[in-house]
């Protein structure tokens, strides 16, 4: 089935370095993280969040949402990768290799 090709299914990775020196900056940092999680992102590592998307078009919808909530200060990076690329990622905990946590396929009703 072409629809669920590992080259069509996408992942969004958002990585950020936001200032947290003042109370206002800490609040903006927390709000940015909270909004990412509301949009279906999960923490991959500190300041790195990922989200599974059924297609490139769906990925673009979420990227537009992220761009609307980027705080005034700090650095935010956004990258989209295919499911195939995500599956080839090598992860190590200490010296021990670990497999990436897989997200279940999202159900599409139409």
C-alpha positions as CSV (number, residue, x, y, z in Angstrom):
1,X,0.0,0.0,0.0
2,X,1.7,3.2,-1.2
3,X,-0.1,5.4,1.3
4,X,2.0,4.1,4.3
5,X,5.3,4.0,2.5
6,X,8.3,4.6,4.7
7,X,9.3,7.4,2.3
8,X,5.9,9.1,2.6
9,X,5.3,8.9,6.3
10,X,7.2,11.8,8.0
11,X,8.6,12.8,11.4
12,X,9.1,16.3,12.6
13,X,11.9,17.1,15.0
14,X,11.9,20.4,16.8
15,X,15.0,21.3,18.8
16,X,15.3,24.5,20.8
17,X,17.5,26.5,23.1
18,X,15.4,29.1,24.9
19,X,16.6,31.5,27.6
20,X,15.4,30.8,31.1
21,X,17.1,33.5,33.1
22,X,14.0,35.6,34.0
23,X,10.6,34.6,35.2
24,X,9.1,35.8,31.9
25,X,11.6,33.7,29.9
26,X,10.9,30.6,32.0
27,X,7.1,31.1,31.4
28,X,7.6,31.4,27.6
29,X,9.8,28.3,27.6
30,X,7.2,26.3,29.5
31,X,4.4,27.6,27.3
32,X,6.4,26.6,24.1
33,X,6.9,23.1,25.4
34,X,3.3,22.8,26.5
35,X,2.0,23.9,23.1
36,X,4.3,21.4,21.4
37,X,2.8,18.6,23.5
38,X,-0.7,19.8,22.9
39,X,0.0,19.4,19.2
40,X,1.1,15.8,19.7
41,X,4.8,16.1,20.1
42,X,6.7,13.9,22.6
43,X,10.0,14.6,24.3
44,X,12.9,12.7,22.5
45,X,15.6,14.4,24.7
46,X,15.7,17.6,26.7
47,X,14.8,20.4,24.3
48,X,14.2,17.9,21.4
49,X,10.6,17.0,20.6
50,X,9.3,14.7,17.8
51,X,6.0,14.0,16.1
52,X,4.9,11.4,13.7
53,X,2.9,12.6,10.6
54,X,1.0,10.5,8.1
55,X,2.3,12.6,5.1
56,X,4.4,15.5,4.1
57,X,1.3,17.7,3.8
58,X,0.3,16.8,7.3
59,X,3.8,17.7,8.4
60,X,3.6,21.1,6.8
61,X,0.4,21.8,8.9
62,X,2.3,21.1,12.1
63,X,5.3,23.1,11.0
64,X,3.1,26.2,10.4
65,X,1.7,25.8,13.9
66,X,5.2,25.7,15.4
67,X,6.2,28.8,13.6
68,X,3.3,30.7,15.1
69,X,4.3,29.8,18.7
70,X,8.1,30.4,18.5
71,X,9.1,32.7,21.4
72,X,10.8,36.1,20.6
73,X,14.2,35.0,22.1
74,X,16.2,31.9,21.7
75,X,16.9,29.4,18.9
76,X,14.4,26.9,17.4
77,X,15.2,24.4,14.7
78,X,12.6,22.3,12.8
79,X,13.5,19.4,10.5
80,X,11.3,16.9,8.7
81,X,12.6,13.4,8.0
82,X,11.1,10.3,6.4
83,X,10.1,7.3,8.5
84,X,12.9,5.5,6.7
85,X,15.5,8.0,7.9
86,X,14.1,8.0,11.4
87,X,14.3,4.2,11.4
88,X,18.0,4.3,10.5
89,X,18.8,6.5,13.5
90,X,21.4,5.0,15.9
91,X,20.7,5.7,19.6
92,X,23.1,5.0,22.4
93,X,22.4,5.0,26.2
94,X,25.9,5.1,27.5
95,X,27.8,2.7,25.3
96,X,24.8,0.4,24.9
97,X,22.9,0.7,21.6
98,X,19.1,1.2,21.9
99,X,16.4,1.2,19.3
100,X,14.3,4.4,18.8
101,X,10.9,4.3,20.5
102,X,8.4,3.7,17.7
103,X,5.2,5.6,17.6
104,X,2.1,3.6,16.4
105,X,0.6,4.3,13.1
106,X,-2.1,6.9,13.2
107,X,-5.5,5.8,12.1
108,X,-6.8,7.7,9.1
109,X,-10.6,7.6,8.5
110,X,-10.7,9.0,5.0
